[in-house]
Amino acid sequence: MEMITFCEKKSGYVSPEYAMDGVYSEKSDVFSFGVMILEIISGKKNTSFYDADRHLNLIGHVWDLWTEGRISEITDSCLDETVSTREALKYVHVGLLCVQEKAADRPTMSDVISMLLKESMALATPKRPAFAEIMTLNNTKLPENPEFCSLNEVTISDVQGR
Protein backbone atom coordinates (compact mmCIF):
# COMPACT_ATOMS: atom_id res chain seq x y z
CA MET A 1 0.00 0.00 0.00
CA GLU A 2 1.36 3.40 -0.92
CA MET A 3 1.91 5.80 1.93
CA ILE A 4 -0.11 8.99 1.82
CA THR A 5 -0.17 11.90 4.17
CA PHE A 6 -2.87 12.79 6.64
CA CYS A 7 -3.44 16.06 4.79
CA GLU A 8 -4.43 14.17 1.64
CA LYS A 9 -7.45 12.67 3.41
CA LYS A 10 -9.44 15.73 2.42
CA SER A 11 -9.61 14.48 -1.20
CA GLY A 12 -12.68 12.31 -0.49
CA TYR A 13 -13.71 11.37 -4.02
CA VAL A 14 -10.34 11.55 -5.78
CA SER A 15 -8.99 8.27 -7.11
CA PRO A 16 -5.55 7.15 -5.91
CA GLU A 17 -4.01 7.28 -9.40
CA TYR A 18 -5.09 10.91 -9.77
CA ALA A 19 -4.08 11.88 -6.22
CA MET A 20 -0.65 10.29 -6.53
CA ASP A 21 0.27 10.60 -10.20
CA GLY A 22 -2.18 13.06 -11.77
CA VAL A 23 -3.52 10.29 -14.04
CA TYR A 24 -7.24 10.58 -14.77
CA SER A 25 -9.37 7.95 -16.53
CA GLU A 26 -12.91 6.57 -16.65
CA LYS A 27 -11.91 4.40 -13.68
CA SER A 28 -11.39 7.62 -11.67
CA ASP A 29 -15.12 8.28 -12.04
CA VAL A 30 -15.85 4.73 -10.90
CA PHE A 31 -13.83 5.38 -7.74
CA SER A 32 -15.82 8.55 -7.02
CA PHE A 33 -19.09 6.74 -7.63
CA GLY A 34 -18.05 4.00 -5.20
CA VAL A 35 -17.37 6.56 -2.49
CA MET A 36 -20.82 8.05 -3.10
CA ILE A 37 -22.49 4.64 -2.78
CA LEU A 38 -20.76 4.03 0.55
CA GLU A 39 -21.72 7.50 1.78
CA ILE A 40 -25.39 7.05 0.84
CA ILE A 41 -25.68 3.60 2.42
CA SER A 42 -23.86 4.59 5.61
CA GLY A 43 -25.28 8.10 5.95
CA LYS A 44 -21.75 9.38 6.61
CA LYS A 45 -19.40 11.55 4.56
CA ASN A 46 -16.03 10.08 3.64
CA THR A 47 -14.05 13.22 4.42
CA SER A 48 -15.73 14.04 7.71
CA PHE A 49 -15.65 10.54 9.16
CA TYR A 50 -13.11 10.15 11.94
CA ASP A 51 -12.42 7.02 13.95
CA ALA A 52 -9.33 7.60 16.12
CA ASP A 53 -8.97 3.94 17.06
CA ARG A 54 -8.83 2.47 13.58
CA HIS A 55 -9.27 4.73 10.56
CA LEU A 56 -9.60 8.26 9.45
CA ASN A 57 -12.13 7.74 6.69
CA LEU A 58 -15.35 6.00 5.84
CA ILE A 59 -13.78 3.66 3.27
CA GLY A 60 -11.51 2.04 5.87
CA HIS A 61 -14.35 1.81 8.37
CA VAL A 62 -16.66 0.11 5.86
CA TRP A 63 -13.86 -2.24 4.78
CA ASP A 64 -13.27 -3.41 8.34
CA LEU A 65 -16.97 -3.97 9.00
CA TRP A 66 -17.26 -5.82 5.67
CA THR A 67 -14.33 -8.15 6.39
CA GLU A 68 -15.65 -8.79 9.90
CA GLY A 69 -19.12 -9.65 8.54
CA ARG A 70 -20.75 -6.75 10.37
CA ILE A 71 -22.67 -5.42 7.37
CA SER A 72 -25.69 -4.34 9.41
CA GLU A 73 -23.48 -1.78 11.19
CA ILE A 74 -22.68 -0.08 7.87
CA THR A 75 -26.23 0.76 6.84
CA ASP A 76 -27.77 4.02 8.05
CA SER A 77 -30.68 3.22 10.34
CA CYS A 78 -32.98 5.57 8.39
CA LEU A 79 -32.74 3.11 5.47
CA ASP A 80 -33.92 0.11 7.51
CA GLU A 81 -37.51 0.40 6.31
CA THR A 82 -36.73 1.15 2.64
CA VAL A 83 -33.65 -0.94 1.85
CA SER A 84 -33.51 -4.65 2.61
CA THR A 85 -30.40 -6.13 4.18
CA ARG A 86 -29.78 -8.03 0.94
CA GLU A 87 -29.93 -4.83 -1.11
CA ALA A 88 -27.68 -2.95 1.31
CA LEU A 89 -25.16 -5.81 1.15
CA LYS A 90 -25.14 -5.58 -2.65
CA TYR A 91 -24.68 -1.79 -2.61
CA VAL A 92 -21.79 -2.01 -0.15
CA HIS A 93 -20.23 -4.84 -2.19
CA VAL A 94 -20.44 -2.78 -5.41
CA GLY A 95 -19.15 0.30 -3.60
CA LEU A 96 -16.11 -1.61 -2.35
CA LEU A 97 -15.43 -2.95 -5.84
CA CYS A 98 -15.46 0.63 -7.12
CA VAL A 99 -12.90 1.92 -4.61
CA GLN A 100 -10.18 -0.63 -5.32
CA GLU A 101 -6.67 0.81 -5.14
CA LYS A 102 -5.66 -0.24 -8.66
CA ALA A 103 -7.80 1.16 -11.47
CA ALA A 104 -7.54 -2.14 -13.35
CA ASP A 105 -9.28 -3.91 -10.46
CA ARG A 106 -12.30 -1.57 -10.59
CA PRO A 107 -15.30 -2.38 -12.78
CA THR A 108 -16.38 -0.09 -15.62
CA MET A 109 -19.44 2.09 -15.07
CA SER A 110 -21.47 -0.14 -17.41
CA ASP A 111 -20.49 -3.13 -15.26
CA VAL A 112 -21.51 -1.20 -12.13
CA ILE A 113 -24.93 -0.47 -13.65
CA SER A 114 -25.36 -4.16 -14.50
CA MET A 115 -24.36 -5.19 -10.97
CA LEU A 116 -26.85 -2.78 -9.43
CA LEU A 117 -29.76 -3.67 -11.74
CA LYS A 118 -29.48 -7.44 -11.97
CA GLU A 119 -30.97 -9.40 -9.09
CA SER A 120 -28.66 -12.40 -9.19
CA MET A 121 -25.25 -11.58 -10.54
CA ALA A 122 -22.06 -13.07 -9.15
CA LEU A 123 -19.85 -10.27 -7.84
CA ALA A 124 -16.09 -10.45 -7.54
CA THR A 125 -14.55 -10.38 -4.09
CA PRO A 126 -13.26 -6.88 -3.34
CA LYS A 127 -9.62 -6.38 -2.43
CA ARG A 128 -8.49 -3.95 0.25
CA PRO A 129 -9.59 -0.54 -1.05
CA ALA A 130 -7.50 2.53 -1.62
CA PHE A 131 -7.20 4.90 1.31
CA ALA A 132 -8.49 2.21 3.69
CA GLU A 133 -5.94 3.33 6.23
CA ILE A 134 -4.29 6.69 6.12
CA MET A 135 -0.87 7.02 7.70
CA THR A 136 1.77 9.68 7.98
CA LEU A 137 4.88 9.39 5.88
CA ASN A 138 6.93 7.89 8.70
CA ASN A 139 4.15 5.40 9.57
CA THR A 140 3.59 6.83 13.04
CA LYS A 141 0.37 7.48 14.91
CA LEU A 142 -1.48 10.56 13.75
CA PRO A 143 -1.83 13.63 15.94
CA GLU A 144 -4.62 13.83 18.51
CA ASN A 145 -6.17 16.82 16.76
CA PRO A 146 -6.77 15.79 13.12
CA GLU A 147 -7.46 19.37 12.04
CA PHE A 148 -3.76 20.25 12.22
CA CYS A 149 -1.04 18.39 10.40
CA SER A 150 2.63 18.79 9.74
CA LEU A 151 4.77 16.53 7.62
CA ASN A 152 8.05 17.69 9.10
CA GLU A 153 6.79 18.54 12.61
CA VAL A 154 8.17 22.06 12.13
CA THR A 155 5.29 23.87 10.48
CA ILE A 156 1.56 23.72 11.00
CA SER A 157 -0.85 25.48 8.67
CA ASP A 158 -4.08 26.59 10.29
CA VAL A 159 -6.31 28.09 7.63
CA GLN A 160 -8.89 30.51 9.00
CA GLY A 161 -11.45 32.59 7.16
CA ARG A 162 -11.34 36.37 7.18
Backbone hydrogen bonds, N-H to C=O, Kabsch-Sander energy under -0.5 kcal/mol:
donor,donor_aa,acceptor,acceptor_aa,energy
8,E,5,T,-0.9
9,K,6,F,-1.6
10,K,7,C,-1.1
11,S,8,E,-1.8
12,G,9,K,-1.0
13,Y,11,S,-2.7
14,V,11,S,-0.6
19,A,15,S,-2.6
20,M,16,P,-2.6
21,D,17,E,-1.7
22,G,18,Y,-1.3
23,V,17,E,-1.8
24,Y,22,G,-0.5
28,S,25,S,-1.4
29,D,25,S,-0.9
30,V,26,E,-1.3
31,F,27,K,-1.8
32,S,28,S,-2.0
33,F,29,D,-2.5
34,G,30,V,-2.3
35,V,31,F,-2.0
36,M,32,S,-2.1
37,I,33,F,-2.3
38,L,34,G,-2.1
39,E,35,V,-2.3
40,I,36,M,-2.6
41,I,37,I,-2.6
42,S,38,L,-2.1
43,G,39,E,-2.2
44,K,39,E,-0.7
49,F,45,K,-0.7
49,F,46,N,-0.5
51,D,55,H,-1.7
54,R,51,D,-0.8
55,H,51,D,-0.8
58,L,46,N,-0.7
61,H,57,N,-1.6
62,V,58,L,-3.0
63,W,59,I,-2.4
64,D,60,G,-2.3
65,L,61,H,-2.2
66,W,62,V,-2.7
67,T,63,W,-2.8
68,E,64,D,-1.8
69,G,66,W,-1.4
70,R,65,L,-3.0
73,E,70,R,-1.3
74,I,71,I,-2.0
75,T,71,I,-1.1
76,D,41,I,-3.3
79,L,76,D,-2.2
80,D,77,S,-1.2
82,T,79,L,-1.0
83,V,79,L,-3.1
88,A,84,S,-2.6
89,L,85,T,-2.4
90,K,86,R,-1.9
91,Y,87,E,-2.6
92,V,88,A,-2.6
93,H,89,L,-2.4
94,V,90,K,-2.7
95,G,91,Y,-2.6
96,L,92,V,-2.6
97,L,93,H,-1.9
98,C,94,V,-1.8
99,V,95,G,-1.1
100,Q,97,L,-0.9
101,E,128,R,-0.7
105,D,102,K,-1.3
106,R,102,K,-0.6
106,R,103,A,-1.2
112,V,108,T,-2.2
113,I,109,M,-2.4
114,S,110,S,-2.0
115,M,111,D,-2.6
116,L,112,V,-2.3
117,L,113,I,-2.2
118,K,114,S,-2.5
121,M,119,E,-0.7
130,A,99,V,-2.4
132,A,129,P,-1.1
135,M,133,E,-0.5
136,T,140,T,-0.8
139,N,136,T,-1.8
148,F,145,N,-1.4
157,S,149,C,-0.7
158,D,156,I,-0.6
159,V,157,S,-0.6
